Amino acid sequence: MAQQAGRLTVFTGSSAGNSPTYLQAVQNFGHDIADAGYGIVFGGGHVGLMGAVADAALNAGGEVIGVMPQSLADREVPHQGLTRLDMVPDMHARKARMAELGDAFVALPGGAGTLEELFEIWTWQQLGLHTKPVALYNVDGFWDPLINMLDHMQAQGFIRSAFRQALIVADDTRSLLTAIDDWCRQPSSST
């Protein structure tokens, strides 16, 4: 049986997006996650939504661990106020370390990097490389077009129903945490 999630690995944008709704939502998310006793693992930057979620969790007294490759640290300012910042040699090592540290994975609004991280970790779940929950935090319908595409892919026979159903979708923190905890308590959390 899977363990209850203790740390959430968060994938999100290095920009804040065009709507203040995204910034406010990730700040609330970071605060709520810390308040609920969960830690956050993230990409280690101090910019965009990733910096905002880290700041909010830290301000609420939460544990926040950043993981950043040296090549990014040379171009992007690492967050200086973290519980811990793990420096790794490259992006592959970053993703592996974030996967190792997290007990569940949550994609907040973001761009191509967020999608890449989400799809890799979700595929790892399908392949049995981990048995941890993967979730979309659907702020203001941000993920609706992707969810529609995934449903289309399932209808066309490219995604198994069990794999599609294993992806948690929630539009508020409480529902997200409840779904993650329920997923972790299932007798078999693999797809």
Disulfide bonds with the S-S distance in Angstrom:
none
